Amino acid sequence: MSSDKKSKAATEDRHARLAAIRRQAEHEQARRGLIRRIGIAAGVLVLTGGVVGGAIAAHSGGKSSTASAAATKTDSVKNIPTTALTQVKGAATSPPWAAPADVATRVETAGLPMLGAEGQVEHIHAHLDVIVNGKAVTVPALIGIDEAGQQISPLHTHDTSGVIHIESPKQADFTLGQVMTEWNVALTKDSIGGLKAGNGNELHVYVNGTEQSGNPGAIKLAAHREIAVVYGKASDKVTVPSSYEFPSGE
């Protein structure tokens, strides 16, 4: 290899590594920002709850807002289903697919609750790739996160890396069907969004590089599982990912 080519390759490698570092920094910044905003909101609620709770206690003989907060947390845990949604409820539209504005509605449609903070009982990450006609489709940031309402689903995305965060106050199964429903993108064994198999087009779904059959919505999200949804012609040059390099700590 000539010295010019070596220099160019080294420069491209440095740029790639710097881009990866920037993406990680943006991810951490977004995550800290959300947690900080939720924490501030929770603090306001606690302060308000204390004032209201004091009035209620004086009237009812000493009941405090602590019991109410505990009840709210218990309700959130109860609202996480033991049997996860597997049939995707999403729109049949064409890519790109943005994160829905009606976050709470989509999360409810997925059968999940909106929480005041990220759960800590189950904390794992999976990764989703969507490839259409040989090109990557962005999995958007803030699926399952309502920034304005300061609430978050136990199943969500922070950035556009395709990393799916499962941060739940209860151990439970979570599925690709829930992710796609929160995203509001239809998915069946032969279609994604408004794109259907046929006329030379095919839909294939892979887990860790191995093709899956049947309903893709039933695929469970496991720690560091790589899921790839690939749509297009057999002649499309697609390298199906079999793994994903998660950032340190994920």
N, C-alpha and C positions, 0 to 999 in steps of 0.2 A: 504494500500500500504506500502511495506517495506521501510525502510530508504534508502536502496541502490537504489530502483526504483524511489523514490522521488528525490534523488540526481541526478540520470540519467536524469529524466524528466526535472528538473530545468536546468541542463547543456544544454540539447537539446533546451530548450526554450531560454536560453541566446544566444546560437549559432545562432538560427533562427533570433532573434532580431538584433544581430550584423550583420548578413548577409544582412538583410533588410536595415540597416543603411548604410552599405558599398555600396549596390546597389544605394541608393538614392544619396550618395556622388559622385559615379561614374557618375550618370545621370547629376547632377548639374555641375560637372567638365567638362563633354563633352559638355554640353549646353553652359557654359561660354566660353569654348575654341573656339567653333564654332563662337559664337557671336563676340569674340575678333578678331578672324582671319578675319571674314567678315568686321568688323569695320576697321581693319588695311587696308584691300584691298580697302574699300570704301574711306579711307583717301587718299590713293595713287591715286585713280581715281579722287578724287576731286582736288588734287594738280595738277595732270596732266591736268585735264579738265580746271583748272584755267589758266594754261600757254597757252594751245591750244586756250581756249576761248578768252584770251586777244588778241591773234593774229587774231582770227576771228573777234573780235569786232573792231579792228583797220581797218580791211579790209571792214567790212560790216556796220559800223556805229553804233557800240555799243551793238550788240547782245551778251549776256553772256552765260556761260555754265549752268547757273541756269535754263534757259528755256529748255535746252536739258535734264537736270536731271528731271525736272518736266514732260517733255514729256515721258521720259523713265518710270517713275512711273505710269503715266496715261496709257501707253501701257500695263504695267504689270497687272493693274487692269482690263483693257478691255479684256485681254487674259484669265481671269478666267471666265469660262462659266456659264451662268445662269442656263442651264440644264446640270447636271453632267452626265458623262459617267456611264452607268449601265451594259453594256455588257463587261465582262472582256476580255482583250486581253493579254493572258499570255501563257507560255510554258507548255506543257503537260509532265512534268518530275516528277521524284520521289523525296521525301524528303530525307535529309534536303534541304531546299531552301535558298541559300545565297542571300544577297543583290546584285543586278545587278551592274556590273562595268560601264555599259553605262547609267548612271543615267539620264542625260538630255534627252536621247532618250526615256527612259521609262516614264519620266514625260510628255514629249510631247505626247506620245502615250495615256496617261491618259487624255489628253486634258488640261493640266495645264502648266503654265509658270514657268521658273526658276527665282527666285528673288535674289536680292543682300542682302536682310536681311529679317528676319521673319516679317510677317505682324502683325498688331496690331488691326485692325478693328474687326476681328472675331478671338477669341482666346479660343478654347475649347479643350477638350481631350476625346477620347474614348479609349476602350481597346479591343484588339483582342486576343482570344485564338484559337489555332489550335491543335486539338488532333487527332492523327492517330493511329489506332490499340491500343487504350488505353494509349498512351504515348504523352506527350506534344511535339509539334514541335516548335522550336525557331522561333519567329518573329524577324528577324535580325535588328541590329542597322543600321542607315544611309540609310534606304530606303528614297529616295527623297532628299538626301543630297550629293552634289558634293564637297567634301573637297578640291580637287585639284583646281577646278574652282571657289571655294568660292561662290557657289550659292546654293539655297535651294528652294524646292517646298513648296507651302503653306500647303501641306499635307506630313508629314514625320514622321520618328522615330528617336529618339536620341540614344536609347539603346535597350537591348534585353528584356525589361520588357513587351512588347506587347502594351505599351501605344502609341496610334496614336495621333500625334499633328496636330491640325488644326490651323494654324497661318496665317491668310489671310488679305491682305489689302482691302478686299471687302467682304461684307456679301454674302454668297452663300451656296448652298447645296453641300455637299461632300459625297461620297458614298464608300461602301466597294469595289465596282467595280474599283474605282480609286486606292484604296490602293493595291489591288491584281494586277492591271495592272502595277503600279510602281514597285511592287515586282517581276513581271514577273512570276506569278503563275496562271495558268488557274483555273477558278472556274465557275461551272454551278450548276444547281439544283441537278445533280447526279454525279458530279465529282470534284475533286480538283487535280491540277497538272495532273499527268498521272494516278491517282487512280480513278477508276470508280466503281459505284455501280453495284452490281450483284454478283452472286455466293456466296451469304451469306453476302456480304458487303453492308453497307448502308451509306448514307451521310445525315447528319442532321445539320441544322443551327439554332442557337438560339439567341435571343436578350433578355437580362435580364432574362434568364432562360426559356423563352417562345419560343417554336419551331415555325419557320417561313416556309411558303410555297412559291413556285414560285422562281423567279430569285434572288439569294442571292446578286448579284452584285448591285441590286437596293436598298439595305438596306442603309438608310441614317446614317451618323455619327452624333450623338447628344452628348451633354455634359454628360460625365460619363456613356455613354451607354456601356454595356458589350456584345460583340459579340463573340459567340463560334461556330467554324466550327468543326464538329466531324465526322470522317470517321472510319469505321471498322465494326465488327460484332456486332450483337445485344447482344451477350454474353460478350462483353468487359465490364469490370467494369469501367464505366466512371461517375464521378460526374460532371454534367454540371454546370459551375459557373453561378450564377444569378447576380453577382455584382463584382466589383473590388475595392479594397481599394487604391484610388489614393493618391499619396504623398501630403502633405500639400501645398496648393497654386495651385494645378492643378484641 
